[in-house]
Amino acid sequence: MTDGTSRVIVAPIDGSEYSQNAIEYLCALYTGILDVQVILCHILPVLPPLFTDPELQSEVVEHLELLEEKNLEIGEKILSKGKKKFLANGFADRQIETVIRNKEFGVARDICLFAEKRNADAIVLATKGRGRLTFPFMGRIAGNALEYSRKIPVWLVNDKIPGKNVLIGIDASENALRAADYAGVMLTGTGCSVTLFHSYRSLRRFLPKEVLDAVPNSELEKIWYQMAGQEVMPYIEKAKGILIRAGLKESMISCHQVEGSRSAAHDILEEARKMNSGTIILGRRGLSGIKELIMGSVTRKIIHNSREMTVCVV
């Protein structure tokens, strides 16, 4: 946090209906909470490089200057509309800052660099925007922001503005505890109920069904789940303690563990839907902790399939 008290959130908007979803999500989560500062950021579109040629005729230069003026005017209108939305929902004027920036390296990278410069606690953006889609259910900018932002958690807001139930994926890793620590900071005062969820990895995720079925009346799975429970329970208890110390009420925190299927991502999404969770908070990597991977496979699968929920990647 910038000054030790304020939660600083960078919310890029491009004027599309999808970027309004990010604003509505933040309003639903933080209205009435005075220690939250939102920086609405708009990256100006740029003209093709050929138009930077100094030898262009004067009449062409005049047209370009008009285009740039209009570009800036539209950007200011987009930011003004976004700010009015926050003010109409009870935010104080001092809580909302608007910033226009010229595109330098690329929209996603510019957003991440700006957020780092402002010591932001979160980048909140819609999964779709004005740009084309590079893969289903996630806009190009949102996808690239996940790749570039290694320090600041990224919140991906989908079409539906969800309720205040939050699911935090927990496994026996330090990354999961970091996710819980971050959730404690960002959710304090929001009135959100939190579920700490763990899906035991099924032996079928390690061995083919035919191999396991070859052992009659096998007790292996029972033993496996018992051992897995003993391994993860200290992490669940630590995560719960982290949330309580951050200021969340113990009565609003629940813990749930299930015997997993072959897919942990499927289990997390199913639990989130069952609990009517509007937000899922995950560590960037889980138990594998492979630093060469930008994101763990479970996190990536959840992002691709959480069409009706917001996903925060820590």
Secondary structure, DSSP 8 states (H G I E B T S, - for coil): --SSS-EEEEEE--SSHHHHHHHHHHHHHHTT-TTEEEEEEEEE----GGGG-TT--HHHHHHHHHHHHHHHHHHHHHHHHHHHHHHHTT--GGGEEEEEEE-SS-HHHHHHHHHHHTT-SEEEEES--SS-EEETTEEHHHHHHHHH-SSS-EEEE-SS---SEEEEE--SSHHHHHHHHHHHHHHTTS--EEEEEEEE--GGGTS-HHHHHTSTT--HHHHHHHHHHHHHHHHHHHHHHHHHHHT--GGGEEEEEEE--S-HHHHHHHHHHHTT-SEEEE-SS-TT--TTSSS-HHHHHHHHH-TTSEEEE-
